[in-house]
Amino acid sequence: MDQDFTVDLTEAGRNIAKAEVITIYFPLLRRTLLIDTRYDTEDDPLVRVVPMARSPEDRVRSLKRMRPRFPRPSSIVVIPWPKYAASLVRLGVYDKLEQRLILSGRERAVRALRSGLEELERMEREEMAAAVVSEERYHTIWRRRR
């Protein structure tokens, strides 16, 4: 999966450095790594793995439900990631996300980023196992004779 698609890493890095809200979505998992870099005296930056949104407006509404005290974000970047979650680390994207959160001075947000990556990696392992053995979610082309 990692070699089939290219991602413009320079553009992704520029967007990560500037956007208030960063969404990296994983089509295979139908999940998004949501990072809202905004914070104040009461709330840390938000890092969470969430279901993919149907539209940017849908994402803004869900963000408003999660963070009602914050206004509508001034900038949201959507980065499709048709690669494995671990490639975020290998390709340097994770470091850019981590540095962005370190600038907030909120260690809990940095730990949440690590937890989010681990959750995505676990979900990928489960999805790959399901592709091999699950007859409910995937259909086999060849069946084993019993």
C-alpha positions in Angstrom: 0.0 0.0 0.0 2.8 2.5 0.8 4.4 2.4 -2.6 1.3 2.8 -4.7 0.5 6.4 -3.9 2.5 9.6 -3.5 2.0 12.4 -1.0 3.4 15.8 -1.5 5.4 16.0 1.7 6.6 19.5 1.2 3.0 20.8 0.8 1.9 18.7 3.7 4.6 20.2 5.9 3.7 23.7 4.9 0.0 23.0 5.7 0.9 21.4 9.1 2.9 24.5 10.0 0.1 26.9 9.3 -3.3 25.3 9.8 -5.2 25.6 13.0 -6.9 22.2 12.4 -5.1 19.4 10.7 -6.9 16.3 9.5 -5.1 13.3 8.1 -7.5 10.8 6.8 -6.9 7.1 6.2 -9.3 5.8 3.6 -8.7 2.1 4.3 -9.6 2.6 7.9 -12.3 5.2 7.3 -10.7 7.2 10.1 -9.1 10.6 10.6 -6.3 11.7 12.8 -7.8 15.0 14.0 -5.4 17.6 15.4 -6.9 21.0 16.6 -3.8 23.0 17.6 -5.9 25.7 19.3 -5.7 25.9 23.1 -6.3 28.3 26.0 -5.9 28.3 29.7 -8.5 25.6 30.2 -8.2 23.4 27.1 -5.2 21.7 25.5 -4.8 21.1 21.8 -7.1 18.3 20.7 -5.7 15.1 19.2 -8.1 12.3 18.5 -8.8 9.5 16.0 -12.3 10.1 14.7 -14.5 8.7 11.9 -14.0 10.3 8.5 -16.3 13.2 7.9 -18.6 13.3 4.9 -17.6 16.9 4.0 -15.6 19.8 5.4 -18.8 21.3 6.8 -19.5 18.0 8.6 -16.0 18.2 10.1 -16.5 21.8 11.3 -19.9 20.7 12.9 -18.3 17.8 14.7 -15.4 20.0 15.9 -17.9 22.5 17.3 -19.6 19.7 19.2 -16.2 18.5 20.6 -14.9 22.0 21.4 -17.9 24.3 21.9 -15.9 27.0 23.6 -13.7 27.6 20.5 -14.9 29.6 17.5 -15.0 28.2 14.0 -11.4 27.5 13.0 -9.8 30.0 10.6 -8.0 27.2 8.7 -8.4 23.5 8.3 -6.1 21.3 6.2 -7.3 17.9 4.9 -4.4 15.5 4.0 -5.4 12.2 2.5 -3.0 9.5 3.6 -3.3 6.4 1.5 -0.3 4.9 3.3 0.3 3.0 6.5 0.1 5.0 9.7 3.8 4.1 10.5 4.8 5.9 7.3 3.9 9.2 9.1 7.0 8.6 11.2 9.2 7.2 8.4 8.4 10.2 6.1 8.9 12.9 8.8 5.2 14.0 9.0 4.9 12.8 12.6 7.8 14.9 13.6 6.2 18.0 12.1 2.9 17.3 13.9 4.8 16.6 17.2 6.8 19.9 16.9 3.6 21.8 16.3 2.2 20.4 19.5 5.4 20.9 21.5 5.1 24.6 20.7 1.9 24.7 22.7 3.8 23.6 25.8 1.1 21.0 26.5 2.7 17.6 27.1 -0.7 15.9 27.2 -1.3 16.8 23.6 2.1 15.4 22.6 1.2 12.1 24.4 -2.2 12.1 22.7 -0.5 12.3 19.3 1.6 9.2 20.2 -1.6 7.4 21.4 -3.4 8.3 18.2 -0.6 6.9 16.1 -0.6 3.7 18.1 -4.4 3.4 17.8 -4.2 3.8 14.0 -1.5 1.1 13.8 -3.6 -1.2 15.9 -6.6 -0.6 13.6 -4.5 -1.3 10.6 -3.4 -4.7 12.0 -7.0 -5.6 12.8 -8.1 -4.5 9.3 -5.4 -6.6 7.6 -6.3 -9.6 9.7 -10.0 -9.1 8.8 -9.1 -9.0 5.1 -7.6 -12.5 5.5 -10.2 -14.2 7.7 -13.4 -12.2 7.8 -16.2 -13.3 5.5 -18.4 -10.5 6.9 -16.4 -7.5 5.8 -14.4 -9.0 2.9 -15.3 -11.5 0.2 -12.7 -14.0 -0.8 -12.0 -14.8 -4.5 -10.9 -18.4 -3.7 -12.3 -20.5 -1.0 -10.4 -23.2 0.8 -11.9 -26.7 0.4 -13.0 -28.3 3.6 
